[in-house]
Amino acid sequence: MLPADGKPKASHDFALELQAGLSRINFPTLWITADPGVVVSMVNPIGMKRLEDLQRRLPRLEVREFGEGYHFLTEENPAKVAQMASEWINELR
């Protein structure tokens, strides 16, 4: 269960623990955004702020634009997500 306003406490504590560990991640990470998106989108300033925070915490985070989409991009266009991930992986080589 996702925490809201610190509740449930166990979920909130776990989320804080994960957040604290992000700076120890030292490998390439891909984040795919969509327009209008849901969690991270230009119409959701809180989501954009969270993405900016992730970019500060994860120095090897790369953000790529998906184009039109909402939340479940792997369901909306699985072939495009696979192509984007494959291209990104190949560029890492």
KAVENGI-V111715 format. One record per helix or strand of 2 or more residues. SS is the DSSP state (2 for helix, 1 for strand). FROM is the first residue (numbers start at 1). TO is the last residue. If there is no record, write none. Layout:
# KAVENGI-V111715
ss=SS from=FROM to=TO
ss=SS from=FROM to=TO
This chain:
# KAVENGI-V111715
ss=2 from=9 to=24
ss=1 from=29 to=36
ss=2 from=45 to=57
ss=1 from=61 to=69
ss=2 from=73 to=76
ss=2 from=78 to=92
